[in-house]
Amino acid sequence: MQADELHDAPEPSAAVPGPTAEAFDPVLEVFKRDIDFTLVEKNLRLSTEERAQQLVNATRFIAQFRPLVAQAGR
């Protein structure tokens, strides 16, 4: 491309703005009714290590029931 061709190139299109925090979505509003935000806030106060430990604990807890579920499905 020549230097003068760069000046004639069309402007890049502007990015399409995404939804904002103020956007109203009736489907999201239905789901928000059932969210306990106190638990969300509690988890956000945890450190990364504490959140990882919670995930490990939950995974171990669920793993205890997998054999029972597999057995019940037979």
MMTF fields as JSON, N, C-alpha, C and O atoms, coordinates in Angstrom:
{
  "mmtfVersion": "1.0.0",
  "mmtfProducer": "UNKNOWN",
  "numBonds": 295,
  "numAtoms": 296,
  "numGroups": 74,
  "numChains": 1,
  "numModels": 1,
  "chainsPerModel": [1],
  "groupsPerChain": [74],
  "chainIdList": ["A"],
  "bondAtomList": [4, 2, 8, 6, 12, 10, 16, 14, 20, 18, 24, 22, 28, 26, 32, 30, 36, 34, 40, 38, 44, 42, 48, 46, 52, 50, 56, 54, 60, 58, 64, 62, 68, 66, 72, 70, 76, 74, 80, 78, 84, 82, 88, 86, 92, 90, 96, 94, 100, 98, 104, 102, 108, 106, 112, 110, 116, 114, 120, 118, 124, 122, 128, 126, 132, 130, 136, 134, 140, 138, 144, 142, 148, 146, 152, 150, 156, 154, 160, 158, 164, 162, 168, 166, 172, 170, 176, 174, 180, 178, 184, 182, 188, 186, 192, 190, 196, 194, 200, 198, 204, 202, 208, 206, 212, 210, 216, 214, 220, 218, 224, 222, 228, 226, 232, 230, 236, 234, 240, 238, 244, 242, 248, 246, 252, 250, 256, 254, 260, 258, 264, 262, 268, 266, 272, 270, 276, 274, 280, 278, 284, 282, 288, 286, 292, 290],
  "bondOrderList": [1, 1, 1, 1, 1, 1, 1, 1, 1, 1, 1, 1, 1, 1, 1, 1, 1, 1, 1, 1, 1, 1, 1, 1, 1, 1, 1, 1, 1, 1, 1, 1, 1, 1, 1, 1, 1, 1, 1, 1, 1, 1, 1, 1, 1, 1, 1, 1, 1, 1, 1, 1, 1, 1, 1, 1, 1, 1, 1, 1, 1, 1, 1, 1, 1, 1, 1, 1, 1, 1, 1, 1, 1],
  "groupList": [{"groupName": "MET", "atomNameList": ["N", "CA", "C", "O"], "elementList": ["N", "C", "C", "O"], "formalChargeList": [0, 0, 0, 0], "bondAtomList": [1, 0, 2, 1, 3, 2], "bondOrderList": [1, 1, 2], "singleLetterCode": "M", "chemCompType": "L-PEPTIDE LINKING"}, {"groupName": "GLN", "atomNameList": ["N", "CA", "C", "O"], "elementList": ["N", "C", "C", "O"], "formalChargeList": [0, 0, 0, 0], "bondAtomList": [1, 0, 2, 1, 3, 2], "bondOrderList": [1, 1, 2], "singleLetterCode": "Q", "chemCompType": "L-PEPTIDE LINKING"}, {"groupName": "ALA", "atomNameList": ["N", "CA", "C", "O"], "elementList": ["N", "C", "C", "O"], "formalChargeList": [0, 0, 0, 0], "bondAtomList": [1, 0, 2, 1, 3, 2], "bondOrderList": [1, 1, 2], "singleLetterCode": "A", "chemCompType": "L-PEPTIDE LINKING"}, {"groupName": "ASP", "atomNameList": ["N", "CA", "C", "O"], "elementList": ["N", "C", "C", "O"], "formalChargeList": [0, 0, 0, 0], "bondAtomList": [1, 0, 2, 1, 3, 2], "bondOrderList": [1, 1, 2], "singleLetterCode": "D", "chemCompType": "L-PEPTIDE LINKING"}, {"groupName": "GLU", "atomNameList": ["N", "CA", "C", "O"], "elementList": ["N", "C", "C", "O"], "formalChargeList": [0, 0, 0, 0], "bondAtomList": [1, 0, 2, 1, 3, 2], "bondOrderList": [1, 1, 2], "singleLetterCode": "E", "chemCompType": "L-PEPTIDE LINKING"}, {"groupName": "LEU", "atomNameList": ["N", "CA", "C", "O"], "elementList": ["N", "C", "C", "O"], "formalChargeList": [0, 0, 0, 0], "bondAtomList": [1, 0, 2, 1, 3, 2], "bondOrderList": [1, 1, 2], "singleLetterCode": "L", "chemCompType": "L-PEPTIDE LINKING"}, {"groupName": "HIS", "atomNameList": ["N", "CA", "C", "O"], "elementList": ["N", "C", "C", "O"], "formalChargeList": [0, 0, 0, 0], "bondAtomList": [1, 0, 2, 1, 3, 2], "bondOrderList": [1, 1, 2], "singleLetterCode": "H", "chemCompType": "L-PEPTIDE LINKING"}, {"groupName": "PRO", "atomNameList": ["N", "CA", "C", "O"], "elementList": ["N", "C", "C", "O"], "formalChargeList": [0, 0, 0, 0], "bondAtomList": [1, 0, 2, 1, 3, 2], "bondOrderList": [1, 1, 2], "singleLetterCode": "P", "chemCompType": "L-PEPTIDE LINKING"}, {"groupName": "SER", "atomNameList": ["N", "CA", "C", "O"], "elementList": ["N", "C", "C", "O"], "formalChargeList": [0, 0, 0, 0], "bondAtomList": [1, 0, 2, 1, 3, 2], "bondOrderList": [1, 1, 2], "singleLetterCode": "S", "chemCompType": "L-PEPTIDE LINKING"}, {"groupName": "VAL", "atomNameList": ["N", "CA", "C", "O"], "elementList": ["N", "C", "C", "O"], "formalChargeList": [0, 0, 0, 0], "bondAtomList": [1, 0, 2, 1, 3, 2], "bondOrderList": [1, 1, 2], "singleLetterCode": "V", "chemCompType": "L-PEPTIDE LINKING"}, {"groupName": "GLY", "atomNameList": ["N", "CA", "C", "O"], "elementList": ["N", "C", "C", "O"], "formalChargeList": [0, 0, 0, 0], "bondAtomList": [1, 0, 2, 1, 3, 2], "bondOrderList": [1, 1, 2], "singleLetterCode": "G", "chemCompType": "PEPTIDE LINKING"}, {"groupName": "THR", "atomNameList": ["N", "CA", "C", "O"], "elementList": ["N", "C", "C", "O"], "formalChargeList": [0, 0, 0, 0], "bondAtomList": [1, 0, 2, 1, 3, 2], "bondOrderList": [1, 1, 2], "singleLetterCode": "T", "chemCompType": "L-PEPTIDE LINKING"}, {"groupName": "PHE", "atomNameList": ["N", "CA", "C", "O"], "elementList": ["N", "C", "C", "O"], "formalChargeList": [0, 0, 0, 0], "bondAtomList": [1, 0, 2, 1, 3, 2], "bondOrderList": [1, 1, 2], "singleLetterCode": "F", "chemCompType": "L-PEPTIDE LINKING"}, {"groupName": "LYS", "atomNameList": ["N", "CA", "C", "O"], "elementList": ["N", "C", "C", "O"], "formalChargeList": [0, 0, 0, 0], "bondAtomList": [1, 0, 2, 1, 3, 2], "bondOrderList": [1, 1, 2], "singleLetterCode": "K", "chemCompType": "L-PEPTIDE LINKING"}, {"groupName": "ARG", "atomNameList": ["N", "CA", "C", "O"], "elementList": ["N", "C", "C", "O"], "formalChargeList": [0, 0, 0, 0], "bondAtomList": [1, 0, 2, 1, 3, 2], "bondOrderList": [1, 1, 2], "singleLetterCode": "R", "chemCompType": "L-PEPTIDE LINKING"}, {"groupName": "ILE", "atomNameList": ["N", "CA", "C", "O"], "elementList": ["N", "C", "C", "O"], "formalChargeList": [0, 0, 0, 0], "bondAtomList": [1, 0, 2, 1, 3, 2], "bondOrderList": [1, 1, 2], "singleLetterCode": "I", "chemCompType": "L-PEPTIDE LINKING"}, {"groupName": "ASN", "atomNameList": ["N", "CA", "C", "O"], "elementList": ["N", "C", "C", "O"], "formalChargeList": [0, 0, 0, 0], "bondAtomList": [1, 0, 2, 1, 3, 2], "bondOrderList": [1, 1, 2], "singleLetterCode": "N", "chemCompType": "L-PEPTIDE LINKING"}],
  "groupTypeList": [0, 1, 2, 3, 4, 5, 6, 3, 2, 7, 4, 7, 8, 2, 2, 9, 7, 10, 7, 11, 2, 4, 2, 12, 3, 7, 9, 5, 4, 9, 12, 13, 14, 3, 15, 3, 12, 11, 5, 9, 4, 13, 16, 5, 14, 5, 8, 11, 4, 4, 14, 2, 1, 1, 5, 9, 16, 2, 11, 14, 12, 15, 2, 1, 12, 14, 7, 5, 9, 2, 1, 2, 10, 14],
  "groupIdList": [1, 2, 3, 4, 5, 6, 7, 8, 9, 10, 11, 12, 13, 14, 15, 16, 17, 18, 19, 20, 21, 22, 23, 24, 25, 26, 27, 28, 29, 30, 31, 32, 33, 34, 35, 36, 37, 38, 39, 40, 41, 42, 43, 44, 45, 46, 47, 48, 49, 50, 51, 52, 53, 54, 55, 56, 57, 58, 59, 60, 61, 62, 63, 64, 65, 66, 67, 68, 69, 70, 71, 72, 73, 74],
  "secStructList": [7, 7, 2, 2, 2, 2, 2, 2, 1, 7, 7, 7, 7, 7, 7, 7, 7, 7, 7, 7, 6, 6, 7, 7, 7, 2, 2, 2, 2, 2, 2, 2, 6, 6, 7, 7, 2, 2, 2, 2, 2, 2, 2, 2, 2, 1, 7, 2, 2, 2, 2, 2, 2, 2, 2, 2, 2, 2, 2, 2, 2, 2, 2, 2, 2, 2, 2, 2, 2, 2, 2, 2, 6, 7],
  "xCoordList": [0.835, 0.0, 0.886, 1.888, 0.528, 1.269, 0.817, -0.267, 1.649, 1.342, 0.057, -0.73, -0.161, -1.373, -2.632, -3.726, -2.489, -3.634, -4.101, -5.282, -3.181, -3.547, -4.52, -5.414, -4.334, -5.209, -6.599, -7.567, -6.721, -8.011, -8.757, -9.906, -8.128, -8.771, -9.954, -9.886, -11.026, -12.182, -11.85, -11.013, -12.514, -12.323, -12.833, -13.855, -12.14, -12.653, -13.994, -14.215, -14.871, -16.188, -16.055, -15.21, -16.885, -16.85, -17.355, -18.191, -16.84, -17.268, -18.735, -19.189, -19.445, -20.841, -20.883, -20.337, -21.526, -21.541, -22.37, -23.407, -21.903, -22.606, -23.635, -23.817, -24.294, -25.3, -24.639, -23.514, -25.347, -24.824, -25.428, -26.362, -24.896, -25.414, -26.851, -27.606, -27.228, -28.578, -29.576, -30.778, -29.094, -29.989, -30.975, -30.594, -32.238, -33.277, -33.525, -33.835, -33.393, -33.68, -34.664, -34.314, -35.895, -36.893, -36.494, -36.869, -35.745, -35.314, -34.343, -34.449, -33.404, -32.448, -33.152, -32.78, -34.16, -34.895, -35.556, -35.601, -36.07, -36.693, -35.647, -35.914, -34.463, -33.424, -32.895, -32.57, -32.808, -32.271, -33.138, -32.635, -34.436, -35.318, -34.875, -35.06, -34.288, -33.955, -32.498, -32.06, -31.753, -30.338, -30.199, -30.707, -29.509, -29.216, -27.909, -26.821, -28.034, -26.852, -25.953, -24.783, -26.469, -25.606, -24.539, -23.405, -24.913, -23.916, -22.905, -21.722, -23.356, -22.442, -21.44, -20.236, -21.94, -21.052, -20.067, -18.889, -20.556, -19.679, -18.54, -17.384, -18.873, -17.841, -16.871, -15.692, -17.351, -16.46, -15.479, -14.429, -15.81, -14.896, -13.753, -12.744, -13.912, -12.875, -11.679, -11.802, -10.536, -9.333, -9.407, -10.263, -8.529, -8.477, -8.218, -8.819, -7.331, -7.015, -8.233, -8.502, -8.953, -10.139, -11.23, -11.906, -11.393, -12.367, -11.951, -12.788, -10.657, -10.164, -10.4, -10.77, -10.187, -10.412, -11.887, -12.217, -12.77, -14.207, -14.552, -15.362, -13.942, -14.191, -13.71, -14.399, -12.535, -12.001, -12.929, -13.23, -13.38, -14.279, -15.598, -16.092, -16.161, -17.413, -17.231, -18.109, -16.091, -15.813, -15.702, -16.224, -15.033, -14.911, -16.28, -16.579, -17.1, -18.427, -19.275, -19.931, -19.255, -20.029, -19.501, -20.279, -18.187, -17.582, -18.055, -18.083, -18.42, -18.922, -20.238, -20.537, -21.017, -22.342, -22.367, -23.347, -21.314, -21.295, -21.497, -22.284, -20.828, -21.049, -22.516, -23.074, -23.12, -24.495, -25.459, -26.411, -25.19, -26.031, -25.858, -26.834, -24.628, -24.379, -25.059, -25.603, -25.018, -25.65, -27.171, -27.805, -27.746, -29.202, -29.679, -30.829, -28.798, -29.156, -29.139, -29.548, -28.683, -28.586, -29.892, -29.975],
  "yCoordList": [-1.163, 0.0, 1.234, 1.29, 2.182, 3.437, 4.351, 4.176, 5.318, 6.224, 7.005, 7.241, 7.413, 8.184, 7.309, 7.827, 5.997, 5.101, 4.955, 4.717, 5.097, 4.994, 6.103, 5.889, 7.29, 8.408, 8.219, 8.757, 7.465, 7.251, 6.044, 5.8, 5.305, 4.113, 4.524, 5.534, 3.751, 4.095, 3.952, 3.139, 4.748, 4.679, 3.335, 2.843, 2.739, 1.486, 1.744, 2.795, 0.774, 0.949, 0.943, 0.249, 1.71, 1.794, 0.482, -0.206, 0.163, -1.06, -0.921, 0.156, -2.006, -2.006, -2.093, -3.028, -1.126, -1.174, -2.338, -2.674, -2.944, -4.066, -3.568, -2.363, -4.493, -4.084, -3.404, -3.729, -2.473, -1.762, -2.347, -3.148, -1.945, -2.427, -1.967, -2.596, -0.876, -0.342, -1.005, -0.762, -1.843, -2.485, -3.394, -4.121, -3.354, -4.163, -5.392, -5.276, -6.552, -7.813, -8.57, -8.969, -8.781, -9.44, -10.847, -11.285, -11.56, -12.909, -12.844, -13.63, -11.918, -11.78, -11.354, -11.786, -10.515, -10.073, -11.251, -11.284, -12.217, -13.401, -14.211, -14.673, -14.38, -15.148, -14.412, -15.043, -13.097, -12.32, -12.437, -12.3, -12.689, -12.83, -13.958, -13.888, -15.002, -16.202, -16.268, -17.293, -15.209, -15.201, -14.602, -13.515, -15.32, -14.816, -14.029, -14.603, -12.721, -11.892, -11.84, -11.475, -12.197, -12.222, -13.305, -13.134, -14.433, -15.485, -15.055, -15.376, -14.34, -13.841, -12.888, -12.992, -11.963, -11.004, -11.712, -11.358, -12.716, -13.466, -14.126, -14.082, -14.735, -15.393, -14.394, -14.704, -13.202, -12.193, -11.646, -11.118, -11.767, -11.307, -12.302, -11.955, -13.523, -14.541, -14.27, -13.65, -14.737, -14.638, -15.694, -16.578, -15.594, -16.566, -17.97, -18.941, -18.069, -19.369, -19.956, -21.155, -19.096, -19.574, -20.048, -21.045, -19.326, -19.755, -21.077, -21.948, -21.229, -22.483, -23.639, -24.736, -23.397, -24.434, -24.809, -25.985, -23.837, -24.126, -25.008, -25.927, -24.732, -25.534, -26.968, -27.916, -27.122, -28.454, -29.197, -30.372, -28.511, -29.144, -29.561, -30.661, -28.707, -29.031, -30.204, -31.061, -30.245, -31.344, -32.663, -33.683, -32.65, -33.875, -34.322, -35.516, -33.372, -33.682, -34.343, -35.355, -33.768, -34.32, -35.691, -36.579, -35.869, -37.147, -38.293, -39.445, -37.989, -39.024, -39.617, -40.779, -38.829, -39.279, -39.889, -40.531, -39.696, -40.243, -41.753, -42.221, -42.543, -43.984, -44.346, -45.288, -43.593, -43.855, -43.576, -44.322, -42.497, -42.139, -43.187, -43.599, -43.61, -44.624, -45.94, -46.634, -46.267, -47.5, -47.428, -48.417, -46.291, -46.117, -46.157, -46.506, -45.802, -45.801, -47.167, -47.303, -48.174, -49.522, -50.242, -51.387],
  "zCoordList": [0.0, 0.0, 0.0, 0.714, -0.771, -0.839, 0.293, 0.849, 0.628, 1.725, 1.457, 2.374, 0.178, -0.109, -0.039, 0.182, -0.225, -0.128, 1.318, 1.572, 2.256, 3.653, 4.058, 4.877, 3.472, 3.807, 3.222, 3.759, 2.131, 1.487, 2.052, 1.684, 2.923, 3.468, 4.346, 5.046, 4.308, 5.134, 6.612, 7.004, 7.409, 8.856, 9.363, 8.884, 10.318, 10.877, 11.551, 12.153, 11.437, 12.044, 13.558, 14.124, 14.184, 15.643, 16.237, 15.651, 17.386, 18.058, 18.464, 18.851, 18.369, 18.77, 20.29, 20.875, 20.93, 22.397, 22.898, 22.326, 23.962, 24.558, 25.556, 25.731, 26.195, 27.188, 28.373, 28.752, 28.938, 30.093, 31.366, 31.315, 32.476, 33.755, 33.963, 34.705, 33.315, 33.465, 32.521, 32.628, 31.596, 30.636, 31.361, 32.277, 30.954, 31.581, 30.729, 29.543, 31.316, 30.642, 31.515, 32.626, 31.037, 31.879, 32.306, 33.393, 31.475, 31.839, 33.005, 33.946, 32.953, 34.056, 35.335, 36.426, 35.208, 36.393, 37.103, 38.332, 36.341, 36.93, 37.704, 38.814, 37.118, 37.799, 39.029, 40.035, 38.959, 40.08, 41.327, 42.442, 41.155, 42.314, 43.22, 44.435, 42.645, 43.405, 43.85, 44.372, 43.653, 44.036, 45.427, 45.704, 46.288, 47.622, 47.531, 47.56, 47.423, 47.217, 48.442, 48.326, 49.614, 50.79, 50.637, 51.084, 49.998, 49.764, 48.703, 48.811, 47.692, 46.66, 47.3, 47.063, 48.109, 48.773, 49.694, 49.745, 50.42, 51.33, 50.551, 50.974, 49.414, 48.607, 47.986, 47.815, 47.647, 47.068, 48.096, 47.731, 49.369, 50.419, 50.657, 51.271, 50.175, 50.368, 49.472, 48.415, 49.906, 49.076, 47.977, 48.008, 47.036, 45.947, 46.491, 46.032, 47.455, 48.042, 48.768, 48.688, 49.469, 50.183, 49.214, 49.468, 48.108, 47.095, 46.474, 46.236, 46.211, 45.644, 46.614, 46.196, 47.903, 48.904, 48.972, 49.128, 48.86, 48.827, 47.634, 47.752, 46.493, 45.297, 45.496, 45.121, 46.084, 46.368, 47.321, 47.113, 48.364, 49.336, 48.675, 48.924, 47.851, 47.176, 46.222, 46.113, 45.531, 44.604, 45.358, 44.906, 46.49, 47.305, 47.823, 47.841, 48.238, 48.745, 47.654, 47.899, 46.459, 45.339, 44.944, 44.595, 44.996, 44.603, 45.499, 45.067, 46.725, 47.627, 47.132, 47.404, 46.413, 45.99, 44.591, 44.213, 43.832, 42.464, 42.422, 41.598, 43.268, 43.232, 43.575, 43.013, 44.49, 44.859, 43.701, 43.469, 42.99, 41.841, 40.736, 40.11, 40.503, 39.469, 39.838, 38.979, 41.106, 41.579, 41.435, 41.067, 41.715, 41.628, 40.176, 39.908, 39.245, 37.834, 37.188, 36.035, 37.888, 37.318, 37.345, 36.902]
}
